[in-house]
C-alpha cells in the first residue's frame, strides 16, 4: 500500500483510512498500542504485539518442556516419582 495522509483534529484524534484499517484488521472499538521512538510514532494491535513477542521467543525454543523439567526436579527434591 502506498503512503496515506491523515490530519490531526483539534482534539488530537487522527483518522486511519478505511483501506488501511481493512488491511490490518482494525475494527470499531479495537484497542491499539501506540509508541514512539526517534520521532516515529507506531500503532499496532494487541494481536500483532503478541505475535511479535511469540516470534521473538520462538528463536530460543529447543523443544524442551520446561514445566515438565521443573516438576521432575521438584519430585526429585522431595523424593517422589510423581505417581
C-alpha positions in Angstrom: 0.0 0.0 0.0 1.3 3.4 -0.8 1.7 6.1 1.8 -1.5 7.7 3.1 -2.2 11.1 4.6 -4.4 11.9 7.6 -4.8 15.2 9.5 -4.7 15.6 13.3 -8.1 17.1 14.5 -8.1 19.8 17.1 -9.0 17.2 19.7 -5.8 15.3 18.8 -7.6 12.5 17.1 -6.5 11.1 13.7 -8.4 9.1 11.2 -6.9 5.8 10.0 -8.0 5.4 6.4 -10.5 2.6 5.8 -8.3 0.7 3.3 -5.5 0.6 5.9 -7.9 -0.5 8.7 -9.2 -3.3 6.5 -5.7 -4.3 5.5 -4.5 -4.7 9.1 -7.8 -5.9 10.6 -8.7 -3.0 12.8 -12.4 -2.7 13.7 -14.5 -0.3 15.7 -13.6 -0.4 19.4 -10.3 -2.2 18.8 -7.5 -1.1 21.2 -4.2 0.0 19.6 -0.8 0.2 21.2 0.9 3.5 20.4 4.6 4.0 21.0 7.3 6.5 19.8 11.0 6.0 19.1 13.3 8.6 17.4 10.3 10.8 16.5 8.4 7.9 14.7 5.0 7.0 16.1 3.9 3.4 15.6 0.4 2.0 16.2 -0.3 -1.7 16.3 -3.0 -4.1 17.6 -2.6 -6.2 20.7 -2.7 -9.3 18.5 0.2 -8.0 16.5 2.2 -7.3 19.7 1.5 -10.9 20.9 2.6 -12.3 17.6 5.9 -10.3 17.7 6.6 -11.5 21.3 5.9 -15.1 20.3 8.2 -14.8 17.3 11.0 -13.3 19.4 10.9 -16.1 21.9 10.4 -18.9 19.4 14.1 -18.4 18.4 15.0 -19.8 21.8 12.7 -22.8 21.7 14.6 -26.0 21.7 11.7 -28.5 22.2 12.2 -28.8 25.9 9.0 -28.9 28.0 10.3 -26.7 30.8 7.3 -27.1 33.0 7.9 -30.9 33.0 11.6 -30.4 33.7 10.7 -28.2 36.7 8.2 -30.7 38.0 10.7 -33.6 37.7 13.2 -31.6 39.6 10.8 -30.8 42.4 9.7 -34.5 42.6 13.4 -35.5 42.9 13.9 -32.9 45.7 11.1 -34.4 47.7 11.8 -38.0 46.8 8.7 -38.9 44.9 8.3 -40.3 41.4 5.1 -38.3 40.7 2.8 -41.3 41.0 
